[in-house]
Structure formats: structure tokens, C-alpha cells
Amino acid sequence: MGFDVVVVGGGVNGLFTALDLSLRGFKVLLLERGSVGSGTSGRMHGLLHSGARYVVTDPRAAVECIEENRIMARIAPHAIEDTGGYFVAIDKDDLDFQEEFISGLRRANIDFRIVDVGEALREEPNLNPEVKAVVEVPDKVVFARDLLFSVAISAYREGALIAQNMEVVGFELNGDKIASIKVKDGYTNDVRRVESDVVVNAAGPWAGHVASLAGVAVDVMPTMGVMVVYQRRLTKRVINRMRKPSDGDILVPYGSTSIMGTTAAIIEDPDSVSISDEDVEFLTSEGSQMVPLLAKINVIRAYASVRPLIKIPGVDTREATRDFMVIKHEKPSNMVTVIGGKFTTGRLVGERLSDEVAKMLGSAKPSITRDYKLFGANLYEDLGELDGSLRSLALSFRGSIDEDRGRVAVLTLLMGEVARDSRRRLGWL
Ligand SMILES: Cc1cc2nc3c(=O)[nH]c(=O)nc-3n(C[C@H](O)[C@H](O)[C@H](O)COP(=O)(O)OP(=O)(O)OC[C@H]3O[C@@H](n4cnc5c(N)ncnc54)[C@H](O)[C@@H]3O)c2cc1C
């Protein structure tokens, strides 16, 4: 079976690329070795960045974040809670950073408000009463699976096939081009072949490995981060430490829990991550400087994932840019790779990758994803076209005790159906 574009990787970057290209009229197949969201995107921290975190150290990433923060809130309102965020100064070093921070917010055009400490403590009674200064910014919370499944289902409805448990294990080259992609079926272990005019490598921290299968070197710096989940939601807003990005400086209220993160350690293999007691103690200790109650409530669990950062010799993990890079390879000349980025900027990555692919395929059609309401934004209305039994199961959540929790359940059901139908149409069932 032949495609215009095969996208490797079902994380935020690959999914938005598949959606963008389908909307431009291309025939698209997305291959994911596990399930959609099983990589870094389904294990992130939950913060839809306002960009404030990066205004001093990474101003380009900051500007991209604030623009995408506004777009995401428009196209995926169902997957976002508009909590707002506080940056809090706890000690003198934080206070010394405040002036530089505020100049950066102005330069990046991020709305902010200096909040009276008394008001901040009334609004967020669990904040450290010793807090010295507070700045409010438009941080938001993004529910990872809700967003990822919505993008995947939208891409499918626009014509893309989304195949899960299909791992790219090799490329066959003809001259300077990829002629076919070898894919291992995780259910049967069969190796199948797919043909495509262009291959997009959006394999996140595994992008270096996928590129190496085509004989190309790509400099990814896999950087692991740990997050700790606490039993209760302790704040209405995202709470950030007012200092240069460092370890343990963000607390995200995620549903009824609080999630504290994160750390940054370069690792060899993105498939082998480990979490130590010290990580949990460190994050609890840092977090409790902002919200002291954190040290007294139960830790439910911890999880970890790996950033696909751009490797630049001599630059360490915290200095490394959070921006992304689209690489158009010379050989194979029909492959494009992306590394870096944030969950927040996944739509923009999809747009830039698709611009590059459209150029390669001789199309001038522009991206329309910035104005495209994702499936799920009006979930129960969007269910209209489903077949009977799935539809009545999904609709049974509406008006019930589980209507809100039901959204991700319904999206999961639909995601399963999308993956099954994609396999059926590929003849791989
Ligand atoms: C600890 C941590 C916290 C973070 N928190 C935030 C946050 O709060 N806000 C934010 O904006 N950003 C955050 N980020 C950054 C953000 O999560 C990542 O930049 C983003 O999710 C990367 O998306 P991706 O699509 O590039 O990679 P991934 O989500 O990893 O997707 C790549 C996919 O490719 C698949 N794959 C790999 N190899 C193959 C193969 N051979 N064949 C087929 N499929 C393959 C993988 O299974 C995976 O699903 C965080 C990152 C980390 C590590």
C-alpha cells in the first residue's frame, strides 16, 4: 500500500503533523510502536506553558509557547483547564531575579500582573506564608490523553490512518531515497513493508535511533525527568518558582491531584528510566518551599519520561534550548526529522513539518490547524456519526455522575476504534 507521507511516532508532534498533512489533502499513515501517547507526550507534567518559564533563558521558545497557549485554548477547550499560574519568590535570589523576569515577560508579550502578597495568600491559602513576591501569568493545565486522542481522532476523520503497535524497524533505500519502510507488527511479529513518498521522523527521544535506521546521525540528548503525584489538589493555579529554570520548581494542579516536577538527567537509552527515593524526597523538599503542605500529604506515585532535547556540544540539560528543530536530510532526501520542542508547541511543530513536506511534494496549501476545532471540543454532539452500540455507550455518560470523567473514557473507546479500523483498511487485521 502506498502513501504520500508516513509519520513515525504517535506523540504530540507526530499526531499534529498527521492532522495538518491530512487537512492539506495528503494520504497519510501514522505508525506508532506502542499506543498513541505511550512515549513522552503521555507522561509529561500537564503544563500548557504561558512561556513565562523561558523568558530569560530561552526567549524564542517563550514567544512560541504563549502563541500556542492561546491557540490550544481555542482549538481544544475540552482538554484544558484555564487555571492561571503564579511565579513566587521565596528567597533573596528569587527576588533578585524578579526584575529580569518582568522585562522578559514584557519582551515576549506575555500578559502578567504583580499580585499583592496578601491577595495571593487569600487566593492560594496553601502557599508558603513567607512568600516575598508573586507574579500572575496565563499558565494553563492540559490533560495529555484528552488532547492526544482528540488530535488522533481528528486526523483519522480527515483521512489519516493511525496504526498502533507497529514499530519501524528499517528502511530500504533506492539511490538517495527511502523506497520502503519495514514495520514490525507488535501483535503478530510479522514484518510488513509500506511505501511512501516522504517519511517524517517524529519519534521523540527515539528520533536518533529511527534516523540511524536510515543511515543518518541526528543529535538528540535524551534527558529524563521525574514527576511526583500527591493525593490532593493543593492549589487552584500552577505554582512556579521565580528563578531561572532549574530542578523542582513547578507544581501543577492536575484534576484532584498535585504533580511536582521535575528533574533533568541525560540518559543513554530512553527505554530505561528509573526513579529513586532521592528523586521523590528532592521534589517534595523543593515543592514544600512553595507549598509547605506538600511535605505532609501522601505521595500516590511517581513517573518519569524523557525529553528529546537538541544536543549542542558543551551545553548542559538546563541550558539546552526547549525550542525545536526541523531537519531536512540530504540522504535520504525524502525524510524529515524533528527534535526538541514542548507539548505546548506540538501544533506548531506539526505546521512546520508539514510546510517542509508540502514543499517536497510540490503543494502550496497552507496549514489550517490554528483555526481547526479538534474532535471532542463538542464531544457529545461530535458523536453523531458513530455506529449504534459505541454511540449509545458513549452517550450514556452524558448527564450522569461520570460525565466529566467520562470524556477520556469515551475518547479512549474511539481511539481503539480508530486504530482497529486503520488496521482493517491496511489489511493488517
Ligand atoms: C519530565 C518531562 C516533563 C514535561 N512536561 C511538559 C509540560 O508540562 N509541558 C510541556 O509543554 N512540555 C513538557 N514536556 C516536554 C514534552 O512532553 C515533549 O517535548 C513532547 O511530549 C515530545 O513529543 P514527541 O511527539 O516529540 O515525542 P513522544 O511523545 O515521545 O512521541 C514519540 C513516539 O514515537 C514512538 N516511536 C519511537 N520509536 C518508534 C519506532 N521505531 N516506530 C514507531 N514509533 C516509534 C514512541 O513510542 C512515541 O510514542 C515534558 C517533558 C518531560 C521529559
The ligand as an SDF file (V2000), in Angstrom:
LIG
                    3D

 53 58  0  0  0  0  0  0  0  0999 V2000
    9.6190   15.0650   32.5340 C   0  0  0  0  0  0  0  0  0  0  0  0
    9.0190   15.8750   31.4400 C   0  0  0  0  0  0  0  0  0  0  0  0
    8.0020   16.7840   31.7110 C   0  0  0  0  0  0  0  0  0  0  0  0
    7.4790   17.5600   30.6780 C   0  0  0  0  0  0  0  0  0  0  0  0
    6.4790   18.4330   30.9550 N   0  0  0  0  0  0  0  0  0  0  0  0
    5.9910   19.2370   29.9810 C   0  0  0  0  0  0  0  0  0  0  0  0
    4.9430   20.1390   30.2740 C   0  0  0  0  0  0  0  0  0  0  0  0
    4.4240   20.1830   31.3770 O   0  0  0  0  0  0  0  0  0  0  0  0
    4.5260   20.9510   29.2650 N   0  0  0  0  0  0  0  0  0  0  0  0
    5.0640   20.8990   28.0170 C   0  0  0  0  0  0  0  0  0  0  0  0
    4.6470   21.6740   27.1660 O   0  0  0  0  0  0  0  0  0  0  0  0
    6.0490   20.0260   27.7120 N   0  0  0  0  0  0  0  0  0  0  0  0
    6.5140   19.1910   28.6610 C   0  0  0  0  0  0  0  0  0  0  0  0
    7.4920   18.3000   28.3790 N   0  0  0  0  0  0  0  0  0  0  0  0
    8.0110   18.2020   27.0100 C   0  0  0  0  0  0  0  0  0  0  0  0
    7.0610   17.4010   26.1270 C   0  0  0  0  0  0  0  0  0  0  0  0
    6.4160   16.3950   26.8710 O   0  0  0  0  0  0  0  0  0  0  0  0
    7.8070   16.7640   24.9560 C   0  0  0  0  0  0  0  0  0  0  0  0
    8.5810   17.7360   24.3020 O   0  0  0  0  0  0  0  0  0  0  0  0
    6.8300   16.1790   23.9340 C   0  0  0  0  0  0  0  0  0  0  0  0
    5.8470   15.3880   24.5690 O   0  0  0  0  0  0  0  0  0  0  0  0
    7.5940   15.3390   22.9270 C   0  0  0  0  0  0  0  0  0  0  0  0
    6.6640   14.8630   21.9890 O   0  0  0  0  0  0  0  0  0  0  0  0
    7.1470   13.9590   20.7800 P   0  0  0  0  0  0  0  0  0  0  0  0
    5.9820   13.7210   19.9280 O   0  0  0  0  0  0  0  0  0  0  0  0
    8.3670   14.5500   20.1690 O   0  0  0  0  0  0  0  0  0  0  0  0
    7.6810   12.6120   21.4860 O   0  0  0  0  0  0  0  0  0  0  0  0
    6.8800   11.3610   22.0860 P   0  0  0  0  0  0  0  0  0  0  0  0
    5.6610   11.7570   22.7930 O   0  0  0  0  0  0  0  0  0  0  0  0
    7.8680   10.5400   22.8430 O   0  0  0  0  0  0  0  0  0  0  0  0
    6.4230   10.5880   20.7910 O   0  0  0  0  0  0  0  0  0  0  0  0
    7.3010    9.7950   20.0200 C   0  0  0  0  0  0  0  0  0  0  0  0
    6.6070    8.4790   19.7460 C   0  0  0  0  0  0  0  0  0  0  0  0
    7.3910    7.7420   18.8190 O   0  0  0  0  0  0  0  0  0  0  0  0
    7.1840    6.3740   19.1040 C   0  0  0  0  0  0  0  0  0  0  0  0
    8.2780    5.6170   18.4920 N   0  0  0  0  0  0  0  0  0  0  0  0
    9.5800    5.5690   18.8670 C   0  0  0  0  0  0  0  0  0  0  0  0
   10.2780    4.7710   18.0560 N   0  0  0  0  0  0  0  0  0  0  0  0
    9.4100    4.2960   17.1350 C   0  0  0  0  0  0  0  0  0  0  0  0
    9.5330    3.4040   16.0260 C   0  0  0  0  0  0  0  0  0  0  0  0
   10.7040    2.8310   15.6990 N   0  0  0  0  0  0  0  0  0  0  0  0
    8.4140    3.1050   15.3020 N   0  0  0  0  0  0  0  0  0  0  0  0
    7.2030    3.6730   15.6060 C   0  0  0  0  0  0  0  0  0  0  0  0
    7.0440    4.5110   16.6550 N   0  0  0  0  0  0  0  0  0  0  0  0
    8.1280    4.8320   17.3910 C   0  0  0  0  0  0  0  0  0  0  0  0
    7.1890    6.3130   20.6290 C   0  0  0  0  0  0  0  0  0  0  0  0
    6.5490    5.1610   21.1280 O   0  0  0  0  0  0  0  0  0  0  0  0
    6.4640    7.6040   20.9890 C   0  0  0  0  0  0  0  0  0  0  0  0
    5.0880    7.4030   21.2700 O   0  0  0  0  0  0  0  0  0  0  0  0
    7.9990   17.4490   29.3640 C   0  0  0  0  0  0  0  0  0  0  0  0
    8.9870   16.5070   29.0970 C   0  0  0  0  0  0  0  0  0  0  0  0
    9.4700   15.7110   30.1210 C   0  0  0  0  0  0  0  0  0  0  0  0
   10.5000   14.6980   29.8310 C   0  0  0  0  0  0  0  0  0  0  0  0
  1  2  1  0
  2  3  1  0
  2 52  2  0
  3  4  2  0
  4  5  1  0
  4 50  1  0
  5  6  2  0
  6  7  1  0
  6 13  1  0
  7  8  2  0
  7  9  1  0
  9 10  1  0
 10 11  2  0
 10 12  1  0
 12 13  2  0
 13 14  1  0
 14 15  1  0
 14 50  1  0
 15 16  1  0
 16 17  1  0
 16 18  1  0
 18 19  1  0
 18 20  1  0
 20 21  1  0
 20 22  1  0
 22 23  1  0
 23 24  1  0
 24 25  2  0
 24 26  1  0
 24 27  1  0
 27 28  1  0
 28 29  2  0
 28 30  1  0
 28 31  1  0
 31 32  1  0
 32 33  1  0
 33 34  1  0
 33 48  1  0
 34 35  1  0
 35 36  1  0
 35 46  1  0
 36 37  1  0
 36 45  1  0
 37 38  2  0
 38 39  1  0
 39 40  1  0
 39 45  2  0
 40 41  1  0
 40 42  2  0
 42 43  1  0
 43 44  2  0
 44 45  1  0
 46 47  1  0
 46 48  1  0
 48 49  1  0
 50 51  2  0
 51 52  1  0
 52 53  1  0
M  END
$$$$
